[in-house]
Amino acid sequence: MRNMMRRLKLTVNETKTSLRRVPDESFDFLGYTIGRCHSPKTGRAYIGTRPSKKKITRLCREISEATGRRWTLKDVEDRVTKLNRKLIGWSNYFCLGPVSKAYAAVDQHACKRLRQWLCTKHKVRGSGTAQFPDQYLHEELGLVQLSVRTRNFPWAKT
């Protein structure tokens, strides 16, 4: 492999390069975890892709940053637009394989953080679920909901 890579004038990062035995082991590549997945309908195992935990965590950290206390003077529409742009871009890239668990985790985090931000902005005590329920966040403010139906995204390119 080293000879082939040298002829292609590419370098191999020895610390990141390793051999994996799929399906017993999984590995991360380009933000996806490649390995054994199970069909929700039949329960059969197959080799597939899913968004890696590292990328899900990174997106949640970016959502937290975008809804931090320092943005409380910004307009609500501005924050929702910023979040939607981030969520749509992420979901357009991570749309292969079983994504529903990842989408649900990201949706839950986005709602929680936007709700916290709204409570801080409007000086509301508590969790804010009564004043800002999920339905309000999605229908009134227009926050994108990734986990509704993965096939029928209005922003998906055909």
N, C-alpha and C positions, 0 to 999 in steps of 0.2 A: 504494500500500500504506500509506503514511504517513497519508493521509486516512482510509482505512478503519480503521486502528488508532486514530486520534484519535477517530473517532466511537464506537468500542467502548470508549473511555477506557482504552486499553492503551498502554504505552510500548514502543518498539522499542530494543533494545540494539544500537546501530550497530556496535560492535566484534565482536559475535557473529554478526551477520546478514550472510549472503553468499549469492550465487547459485551453485548447483552444477549441473553437467550430468550427470545420472544416465543411463546406467550408467558413463560414463567416469570420473567422480569419485564418491567416497563421502563421507558426512557422518555426524556423530554427533548423535543426538537421543534424549533421555531414557535415556541409558546404552547405547543400541544404535548400531551402525554400520549405516547403510542404504546399500546399494550392490550391486555385482555379486557374486553367489555362483555356485558351480558345483555341479551335482548330482553326488554321489559315484557314483550308478548309471550315469547316461547321459553325464555330462560336460558337459551343456548349461548354458549360462549363464542366469541369471535374476536379477531384482532382488529382494533379500531383506534380512533383518536378521540380525545376529549380535551377541553381547555385545561392547562396545567394549573395546579394549586397556586403556584408562584404568580402566574398572570392574574388569577382571580384576586389574590391578596393585593397585588399591585394596583389593580383597578379600584378596589375598595379603599385603598390608601389615597388614591387620587380623588375619589368621590369625597372622602373625609376632608381633604385639603380644600376642595372647591366649596365645601359647605362649612368651613371653619368660621370662628368668631370674627376674624378680621374682615369678612365679607358682609357683615350685618348691615352696613350702610348701602349696599348694592340693592338694586331692584329685584323683586322676586322673579320677574320674567327673565331677567339677565341670568340668574342662577339656574333656573330651570332650563333655559336654552343651552347654557354651558354643560349642564349634566346630560341633557339629551344628545348633544353632539358627541360627547364622550361615550355614552352608552351605545348609540347607534354605530359609531365607528368600531367599537370593540366587538359588538355582536355581528357586524358584517364580516370581520376577520374570523371570529370564533363561531362559525356556523356549521362546522363539520362534526359528525358523530353525535353521541348523546350529550346534548348541551343543556337540557332542561334543569338539572340540579345546579349547574353553574349559573344559569340565568336566574333561577329562583333565589340563590344566595345573593347575587348582585342586586336584584330587585329589592329584596328585603333590606339590604344595607343602604341602598339609595333612598328608600322611603324613610328609614329610621333617621338618617343624617339630614335629609331635607326637613323632616319634622322637627328635629332638634334645632336646626338653623332658624326655622320659622318661630319656634318658641323663644329663642334668644332674641330674634329681631323684634317680635311683638311683646316681649316681656311676659310670656305666659309661663306659669309654674307647672311642674309635672312633666309627664311624658308627651303630652299634646295629642294623644290619640283621639280624644273626644273633639278637640277643636280642629284638628287636621287629620281626619281618617284617610286611609289609602285611597278611597273613592274620590275624595276631594283633591288629593295630590295628582291623581291620574286624569280625572275628568275636568276639573276646574282649572288647575294649574298647567295641565298638559304634560306631566312627567311621563316619559316613555316607560312602558311595562314590557320587559323582554319575555317574560314567561307566559304571556297570554296564549299565544299559539305561535310556535316557531316557524310554521309554514306561511302564514299570512301577514308578514310584515309589510306595512304600506310603503316603507322606504327601501325594501329589497329591490335590487336590480334584476330584471329578467332577461 
